[in-house]
Amino acid sequence: MDKIKLPPWLQGALQKAASARGAAAPILIIMLLAMMVLPLPPMALDMLFSFNIALSIIVLLTSLYTVKPLDFMAFPAILLISTMLRLSLNVASTRVVLSEGHTGPDAAGKVIESFGHFLIGGNFTVGVVVFIILTIINFTVVTKGAGRIAEVGARFALDAMPGKQMAIDADLNAGLIGEQEARRRRLEVGQEAEFYGAMDGASKYVRGDAIAGIVITLINVIGGLLVGMLQHDMGFSEAMKNYTLLAIGDGLVAQIPSLVISTAAGIIVSRVASEQDIGSQVVQQLFAKPQVLAITAGILFSMGLIPGMPNLPFLLLGGMLGGAAWFLMRKPKAQPVEPEPELPPAPIESEEASWQDIQPVDTLGLEVGYRLIPLVDRAQGGELLKRIKGIRKKFAQEVGFLAPPVHIRDNLELRPSAYRITLKGVEIGGGEAHNGQFLAINPGMVSGSLPGLVTSDPAFGLPAIWIDASLREQAQTMGYTVVDAGTVVATHMNHLITTHAADLLGRLEVQQLLDHLAKESPKLVEDLVPRVIPLTTLQKVLQNLLTEGVHIRDMHTIIETLAEYAPGMHDPGELTSLVRIALGRAIVQQLFPQGQELSVMALDNRLERLLMQALQNGGDGVGLEPGLADTITQQAALAAQQQEQMGLTPVLLAPAPLRMLLARFLRRALPQLRVLSHAEIPENKTIRVTGLVGAS
């Protein structure tokens, strides 16, 4: 169907109305407060009393057609506003009644006069009694019951929150719902508890309004008698007639909307969660069983046949219920039960395995226990999500390519405060982080000990203690490095992502790198891949660089070097060595960010000659004797430890032919050790040897 085109002036008016909708509530509150101070004419009172009645009817009907309590979340605020409206009208009408009541029963407007005549009916005593009864019903029955239900509902909602949260987590882990649906359900659980708590508090306003209605009516009657008799020389009977009529009408026109809204509050808080509104529930459940209607019809017929009973009402109602029972009993015969349960082949077919059951493995994943959910839940202000985004951005800026997104989910199989980090579905690290506490890490020079759970830093293995938030400042003054739980997880993830950068660089990431580089240098990329070097070889060279901790930000230099040497050389290892020489300045800058002097370890001359012979004989160092291999590993570890104690980066300088051999050999035992060749050192750098490997 074509959309209806509105005139420009009408579209502008609707847009202005929509923009002004947010200011409606503040304006209404200001008007309510102004009504208590400023005098109102009778015509204005008639309009406002009529609006109050209309508002109460709208609220009642909305509550009847509401499916879930959360669909009418604004009800507590509406309850407060309507109560303030009634009180403001009471104050405004009291001013008019006491000042103009001597002029006649229409002094405060036609609405108050009409309600007063309707209820009193010429008998002031009956009018007063009926008004008091309506007020007591509103105060002691409807409002008190609704408040009690809201109080119990709030308590049960709070007690059930942990179980509901775990059920949501279980559905999420089982794959029955997605993350978006899980967040929506968690938010709904919290809103439900807040709604019942707000309803419990808002019902107190209505109870206070009922008491205020009685007091205001009594004041109007007594004050009116005094004003009429003393100031206007009216007789007692005339003053009683005028002011009682006005007071009862004023109270009634306020209490009837109050009773209607109290009934709406009771309906809202007393309904059970269902997919139907209250009207549909009542009709379908109360009149659904023909046996109940038939028995009730028989009882009413029996009562209608008793002499002295009102025969016509009982017989009429009995006939109506009997006819309804006959109609319901006849309906199932016209529509026999379908034999669907006897034919269950469809569910069996739907359970057959298909390609849709194969889920792709997440490249990077973070699984957390249920106590760490607040760290990764946006609805609860989880800061870990922002930190993970920052980690990926920093990784891309420093290393040179964009790491894949981190898929985060909760895992009920983990301990409540545990987490684990996965790479292509395989765990590469994990630990525990206690939300709400702080990890005090001992860097090696603290001045005392702290009470708490003794552990170690999951990222670097330093001794640490989980402490309460109250001990944070004390730990910092004692020399501890204090971080929160989110920072612990983020630091651990950053360390693991950097360590496994080579595993994160797949063919897709390499192609994205080339596409990004082709935007600036399209000819350079076209001439290299795939004409000179295949994509797999380029990926292997980049992975070799990342494995040894070399960043690949300078893709221009890498591509140019490969374009120069790749036509006559296809071994990824040899190409990696040539690229490292071209990136020598960047590698040295990365390891030694300050100063012109490089403090490095070196090989003893005898060990160097021995390794050169082994390289010539074995090719890749496989021919090293076990005793010699152990000696090299032990001495390299000792020299690296001495370098770290002096605050220096452990770097081993070796001849170019031995660099790859030693890097591969020592990588597993000493992952923090970096091996450089003489060809990779820039000419403007000075070398200072701080230790020899193999001197003994």
Buried (B, 14 or more C-beta within 10 A) or exposed (E): EEEEEEEEEEEEEEEEEEEEEEEEEEEEEEEBEEBBEEEBEBEBBBBBBBEBBEBBBBBBEBBBEBBBBBBBBEBBEBBBBBBBBBBBBBBBBBBBBBBBBBEEBBBBBBBBBBBBBEBBEEEBEEBBEBBBEBBEBBBEEBBBBBBEBBBEBBBEBBEBBEEBBEEBBEBBBEEEBEBEEBBBBBBEBBBBBBBBBBBBBBBEBBBBBBEBBBEBBBBBBEBBBEBBBEEEEBEEEEBBBBBBBBBBBBBBBBBBBBBBBBBBBBBBBBBEEEEEBBEBBEEEEEBEEBEBBBEBBBEBBEBBEEEEEEEEEBBEBBBEBBEBBBEBEEEEEEEEEEEEEEEEEEEEEEEEEEEEEEEEEBBBBBBBBBBBBBBBBEEEEBBBBEBBEEBBEBBEEEBBBBBBEBBBBBBEEBEBBBBBBBBBEEEBBBBBBBBEBBBBBBEEEBEEEBEBEEBBBBBEEBBBBBBEEEBBEBBEEBBBBBBBBBBBBBBBBBBBBBBBBBBBBBEEBBBEBBEEBBEEBEEBBEEBBEEBBEEEBBBBBBBBBBBBBBBBBBBEBBBBBBBEBBEEEEEBEEBBBBBBBBBBBBBBEBBBEEEEEBBBBBBBEEBBEBBBEBBEEEEEBEEBEEEBBEBBBEBBBEBBEBBEEEEBBBBBBBBBEBBBBBBBBBBEBBEEBBBBBEEBBEEEBEEEEBBBBBEE
